[in-house]
Amino acid sequence: MKRSKGIDLSSVAWRKSSYSNGQGADCVEVADNLPGITPVRDSKNPHGPALVFPARAWDVFIRSL
């Protein structure tokens, strides 16, 4: 995992977690379809930093939930 510093995420399409409560609180947003990486951010702070995980590590994490 690394912070998104140096990676341009300005044009990616973000999607909220399917477990979002619909009121915008405590949501995680993920950007898909980026080769080799999965950026993740807090929906309450869309202009703040994103964490960037290797796509394979993110996949293992999600499957373990």
Backbone hydrogen bonds, N-H to C=O, Kabsch-Sander energy under -0.5 kcal/mol:
donor,donor_aa,acceptor,acceptor_aa,energy
2,K,52,V,-1.9
4,S,50,A,-1.7
7,I,4,S,-2.9
8,D,6,G,-0.5
9,L,7,I,-0.8
12,V,9,L,-1.1
14,W,12,V,-0.6
15,R,30,V,-2.1
17,S,28,V,-1.9
20,S,17,S,-1.7
21,N,25,A,-0.6
29,E,41,R,-2.7
30,V,15,R,-2.5
31,A,39,P,-2.0
32,D,13,A,-0.7
32,D,30,V,-0.5
37,I,34,L,-1.3
38,T,53,F,-2.6
40,V,51,L,-2.9
41,R,29,E,-2.4
43,S,27,C,-1.9
43,S,41,R,-0.5
45,N,42,D,-1.8
48,G,45,N,-1.9
51,L,40,V,-3.1
52,V,2,K,-3.4
53,F,38,T,-2.2
53,F,51,L,-0.6
55,A,36,G,-2.0
58,W,54,P,-2.2
59,D,55,A,-2.3
60,V,56,R,-2.2
61,F,57,A,-2.3
62,I,58,W,-2.7
63,R,59,D,-2.4
64,S,60,V,-1.5
65,L,61,F,-0.7
65,L,62,I,-1.0
